[in-house]
Amino acid sequence: MNIKKSHLAIIEVYRKNIFLTETINGLSKTTKKDYPITYNAIKSLSKEDIIKINRIGNSKVCSISLNQKTISILSFLDEQEAISKDIPNINNVLEIKEFIDDILLIAGSYANNKKTKESDIDLVLITKENVPKKQKLLENLTALKRRLKMDSGAELYLIRAEDEFLLAKNDLLISTEAKIKESLGIQIDKTFFHSVISHAYYSIFYCAKAYLLSKGIKTNLPDEHKKTYEALKYTISREMLNKEIMQIYEKEIIKADSLLKIFRQEKKKRGFFAYNIKSEANLPYARESIENARKFISILKQMI
């Protein structure tokens, strides 16, 4: 595909925020391009299945299609940006085939364009396996004498935990703000409190996974949720850590299980929570879930 400058400007907007939903007029203002140019670029990108156009209320909004073609374009642009920042040894790092399925993050001063001659290079390699081997390989092949952080997935799970928490807060905001519902074309009596509770639980679950992985403890299918709960309970007890962590976890398990049926076999042991048909009755539970998730993540992040 031949990407024109007008196309690239729009793709760059979504590269900075892949969850962005924006009108064509909004994109025109963001990219500082005339509306007709932006309109034609959006139409072209839509035909290429790079941009999706949806109707919300009386407005047409655009979002990025996260398919293989788009991901390839975004990855290429990320790579070009990394090279343009003149990061030492970045070409060598990108050519290491052993890292093809891993995630490499550049943080610190090189990421925010505030580097100096004395700046360290903060690299985060998120990988599922062979952490010590890959760390040694990266150091040997690139001769890096700067700061290198290896992560076996804890960093990724922590990001997922924070994403779920953000979704929980957004769903609560949409559910309780009439103006937002109107702007999004949502019925005034529609609420998403069940989603708030679900996202809050998953933010706690992913944060627990991150903490356990930072201790070298993996939990996998089947019964991943049960194993994660039991492993965290054992670790908290053994290391005599804050007991409030498990109290929060257990409260949210009870609520999430009534909606998601995650702990079906242990439902009688853990208690009971019934999601009310009258949606407003669930508002206190949704708010409690967000507060519990906030506390849980805040406490565990300090220990990772």
PyMOL commands that set and color helices and strands:
alter all, ss='L'
color gray80, all
select helices_A, chain A and resi 5-16+24-31+35-47+68-84+90-94+97-99+108-110+131-142+154-176+178-184+193-214+224-238+244-260+264-270+279-301
alter helices_A, ss='H'
color red, helices_A
select strands_A, chain A and resi 22-23+51-56+59-64+103-107+122-126+148-151
alter strands_A, ss='S'
color yellow, strands_A
deselect
rebuild
show_as cartoon
